[in-house]
């Protein structure tokens, strides 16, 4: 899955998205951007915050926090490792359990660790600053700010426990996905391709990967591949005859993932992530992803074409 919601090919203007441009403010030395930064917070405030507490004390607090959380959640993981990323799971504790499984060669656990890091990265960069940004957005009094603040507050609740020293930035996420892909996880492999870091660059590999994703009918692999199948695939001969290369294609892959069972409801990580971390928010809190797309991103004339593309992706290939 993309590190940041990459729906820049959408033919829509969402008021909440504009907020992230409006809030190019400075609060001390912090700046809120539409894209999450990949480095830790700089400036005098950050230095004062870290120097106020000795490193040994911070490390002890983290160990105690991990121990306390460990007693509050089940020690094992469900057979479906993907299940707990939805709902109100404590994602800090969830990631700890996943990391243990990933270290023992579980490729699925490695992929899900990367998804948690992706979801929590913007919060973890500066938890205190994240809350201040929420306060600022609320104080703006704009109708479009309400759903964004609600989404960001949910991220805060679920990601509590992560801190800036965890370095949940792009390098760590890519490293985690590379490990999961090499261990055999197809969604992680698709995500690397979509983010411009494929395991191989040959045309035959690229086309073969897309076909493997289609054959897998794995909704997470469909969703992970989606950002690489829109405008980025335009002119790529390896994608000839596939759903790729125009503004509808990325959305079609995402909608197909929902059709195949991806959690795409109003309270899903997908919708929450787009709103909290990408500023793409539905003004109707009851909309699922598909309804939102057809309402905000696809014209009536384009709806028929979108339906055809989604059907092409979700149907069994070659009679399988």
N, C-alpha and C positions, 0 to 999 in steps of 0.2 A: 504494500500500500504506500502511496506517496507520502513523503515526509510532511508535505503541506497539501491541503486540498488544491488540486491543479485543474480547476474548471474554468480557466481563463478563456477557453474557447466558447463558453456559454454565451448565448445571445440574450443577455439579461443585465439589468442594472438593479441590484438589490440594495435598498437603503442601508442595511447594516454593513455591507461591504464598504460603502462610502465612509462610514464612521471611522474605519481604520485609517483612511486617508486624512479625515478631519482631525483625528486624535494623533497628529504628529507632534505631540506636545513634549515639553521637557519638564520633568518633575525631578529637580536636582540634576543628576547626571544621567537619568534614564530616559529612553525614548521608546514609545510604543510603536511598533511597525506592523504591517500586515503580514510580513514573513517572519518566522521565528529566527532569532539570531543563533549562531552556532558557537558563540564564545560565551564565557561567563561575564557577569556584570562588572564593568570597570568603574573607576571614579572614587572619590573620597568616601562616599557613603558606604560603598562595598568594603573598602579597606577598614573603616571604623567598625563595621558590623562583624567582620571576621576577627579583627584583632581584639575585640572586647571579650572574647571567650577563648581561653587557651585551646590549642589543637587537641591536647589529650582529653580535655573535658568534652569537646564536641564529639570526638570519636567514641568516648564512653557513652554519651547520650544516645548516639546512633545505635550502639550495640544494645543498650537497654531498651530502646524503642523497638528494635527488631525482635528482641525477646518478648516484650510485652505484646506486640502484635501477633507473634507466633502462638501465644496462648489464646488469642481471641478468634482464630480461624482454624479451620480443619488443617491437619498436617499434610494430608495428601492432596492430589489433584484429581478431578473427575476424569473418566475415561475420555470424554470429549474435552480436550484441553482448551478449546475455544470458548466454552460455555461461560466461564467466569468473567470474561472481559466485558460482558453486558451486565445490566443490573446495577447494583450498588456495591459491587465488590471493592474491597480495599486493594487497590492496584499495587501498592508498595509491597504488601505481603504476598500478593499473587505473583508478582515478578520474582520475589525471592524464591518461592517454591518452583517456579518455572526455571530459574537459573540452575537450581540443583538438578532438575531433570535434563536440561540442555547440556550441562557439564558431563552427564552420563550418556551422551550421544542421542538424545531425543530431539530429532530435527523439528518436529512440530512444536515442542516447547521452546526451542530457539526462535522460531518464527513469531510465536506469541509474545515472547519477551520483547522482540523488536516492535511489535504493535503497541505494547504498553509504553515503551520508551517514546515512540512516535506521538502517542496521545498526550503524554505527560510532559514532553520536552519544554514547551513554552512556559508552563507553570514552574517546572523545576529550575529553569534558568534564574528565576528570582521570585520565590513564593510571596515574599512581602510586597514586592513591587506589583505582582500580579493582582493582589488584593487592592492595592492603591489604584490600579487602572480600573478595576471594577467600580470603585467608588467614584472615580472621575466620570466613567461612562454613565453611571446612574445619575450623577449630578447634571449631565448635559440636558436631561429632560426630553430627549428625542424618543419618539415612539419606537424607532428602529433599535434603540439601545437596549430595551427591555429583554427581548429574546437573547441577545448576545450576552448580557450580564447573567441571565439565568443559566445559559450554557457554560459560561466561564466559571460560575460558582459550582456547577456540578463537577467540572474538571478539578477545581480546588479540593472539593470533598473527597473525590476518588483518588487523587494523586498525592494527598497529604502524606508526608514521610519522605518524599524525594526532596533533595536540596541541590543547590547549584554545584556542589562538589561532586555530585554523581555524574556530571558532564553528559546529560542526556541530549547531546547535539547530533548533528548529521554524521560525523565520523563514527561515533559509537553505534548508531543505528545501522549504518551501512556495514560496519564490521560484523554486527550481530546477524544481519541478513545474509552476508557472505558465508558465514559459518553454517547457518541453517541451510542455505542453498547447496553448499558442498556436501552437506550431510544427507541431501536428498529431498528437501522440502520444495515443492513446486511453486507455492505461493511466494516464497522468498526469492526463488530464481526469477519468477515473473516480475517481482518488484524491482530487482536489480536491473533488469532489462528496461523497465519503464522509467527508471530514474537515470538511465544513461550509463549504467555500469554492468553490462551483460557479462555472463561468464565467458562467452565467446562472441566474436563480432562477425563471423561469416554469415552471408545471406541464408545459407541452408540451415544454420543453427537458429537464426531469428525466426524463420518461417516454421521450422520444426517445433520451436518452443510454443509459438501461438497455437499450432495444431495440437500439441500435447495438452495445453491448457483447455482447449475446446473439448478434447476427448475425455479429460479428467472430470468435467462437470463439477469441479471444485469451486464453490462460490468465492472463496477467499482468493484463489488464483485468478479468477475472472476480474475481481475488483482490483487486485494488485497490478494486473497487466493493463488495466484501462487507461492510465495516463499516457502510456506509450503508444496507444492506438488511435489517438486523435490527430491533430495537426502535425505532431512530431513524426508520424508515419507517412506524411504526404510525400509522394515521389519515391518512396522506397519500393523498388521492384520486387523485393522479397515478400511484400504484403499484397501483391497483386491478387485480386479476386477475394480478398478477405475483408472483413468489416474493419476498415482502417482508413485514415488519411483525411477526414473532414471533421467539421465541428459536431456532427452527430455521433461519430464513432465512439468517442470516449464515454459519452452518456449511455450509448447502447450497451457497451460492455458492463457498465455499472448497473444498469437496469437488469441485464441478464443475470448478474450476480445475485440481485434481489430475487429474481424469479427462481433461481436455483437454491435459495434457502438462506442467503446472507441476511443477517439482522438489519433491516432497513426501516424500522418503525420510527415513530416520532421521538422516542426516547433512546434510540439506538446510538451506539458509539459513532456510527457513520454520520448521522444528522448532528449529533453533539459536536463532533470534531469539525465539521464544515463551518458551523456557526461560531464556536468558541475560538478556533485557531485559524479560520480562514475568513471570517466575517460574512459568510454566505448563510443567511438565516431566513427561515420561513417566517412570515408574519402571522401564520396560522399554526399555532402550537400543536394542532392535531394532525398535521400533514405527515405522511410517511415520505420516503425519498421519491418514490415513483410519482406520487401525486404532486409533489413539489416541482419535479422536473417538468411534467406536462403543464403545470400551472404557470411556472415562471421562466422556463428556459426553452420551451419548444412552442412554436406557433401552431395554430390549428392546421395550417397547411403542412407543417412538418411532422405532425403527430402520426400520420399514416406511414411515412417513411421510417420513423423511429420504430414503430411497431413491427415493420417488416425486418429491420435490422436485428431487433431483439429476438424475434422468432428464428431468424437464421442462426443466431448464436446458441440458443438454448436447445434447438432440435438435435436429435441424435445424428451424428455424422456417419455416413456410409452404412446406415441401417443399424448402427450399434445403439 
